[in-house]
């Protein structure tokens, strides 16, 4: 790929991501077999993960999107903005929030609180990556693809200044590129 030369290392290959998505999909299918949730994906980073995950959930699911911004460069800005809200009423629904990475927890906690305030029955989190070493607020994902250390990752939807999202794997850029 065009950006492969920019990578210091690959953390998770496409094959690993697909395999883990199958496992998560089976677990979600089992947990929600009586009452399928509305999947709410956070734009833009979670879209590749959502696309993979829904192929492995054997339920009649629906999904919607929110656009929430909190990053500038490699750091969480702390100023969380909801750019696009849901198109679906969530009153009385169980929500499964789909995220690319849970980092400081600020964004995801605010989104969870917002969804509950809008009338959701429950909100659970499925994330492709979890970075607990950077957590600033108390929040835990219910379904986790992979845990990562304190490195800034790109690929499979995650970006550095809007670049590298389309990589079919998750990697770490060479230090000189930041």
Helices and strands as residue ranges (DSSP letters): G 4-6, E 7-12, H 14-31, E 38-43, H 47-53, G 54-56, E 62-72, E 75-84, E 94-102, H 106-117, E 122-130, G 132-134, E 143-147, E 153-154, E 170-173, G 175-177
